[in-house]
């Protein structure tokens, strides 16, 4: 799909205009920001592809061979712990013919080896090639072949991956997030419940929903409203004061565009035809609802409303 420069340039002009408006005269962004395929592809390339994405909790893969699967911007990924105890994020793509080494339907598990179901190539728990049946080519060196490893980090107990290379680690971004998360001691939390929802919306709609408390008393009167009531929420017109009490719930949020709405140009590989754009540009966002609990009390720190 090709971007229409005039359309994107106009949307960027409108965005700059809205961002320059005084806070007491702010307006919502035009609907095109949420539906225009060209603008979404620009966001994909300049915002989403280069940022950090949360894949889960380190305590979900505590033992060697434990793994969980994820899909970030059409990149199938494996979060796995090797025999050396190191947690890695690997491409869930065999180096031979680009088939998944773990079926997409398998969310998690424990293995001795990752084995591609197409030609039987197998990889150890750290991604190194162990066996390639009947590959008798003298020029082929199995020791130099391994599953691609992506840049990742464990930050306050959460596993993050970055598809780009120029972003600082989350703790080095100087956003005051370390001070905020330290109060919750999330590194000592354990996952006790997880559910997943699919939201058919543009990714910004999901993010904006979690950034405001205006809707809490209406949408969540019996859950969130009792501990973060709308009446206590205020608009932040400047950077938050690290010394002020934190009210942000410790909930893991993962989002990705729906398979039917991803720009084909952003795909790293694929088999079969694809259709773009859809008749009506829409995108989905997946939002797992995660309860995190202290080991000592097992009391959920947050719950879905």
Secondary structure, 3 states (H helix, E strand, C coil): CCCCHHHHHHHHHHHHHHHCCCHHHCCCCCCHHHHCHHHHHHHHHHHHCCCEEEEEEHHHHCCCCEEEEEEECCEEEEEEECCCCCEEEEECCCCCCCCCCCCCCCCEEECCCEECCCCCCEECCCCEEEECCCCCCCCCCHHHCECCEEEEEEECCEEEEECCCCCCCHHHCCCCHHHHHHCCCHHHEEEEEEEEEEECCCHHHHHHHHHCCCCHHHHCCCCHHHCCCHHHCCCCCCCCCCCCCCCCCCCCCCCCCCHHHCCHHHCCCCCCCCCCCCCCCCCCEEEEEEEEEECCCCCECCCCC
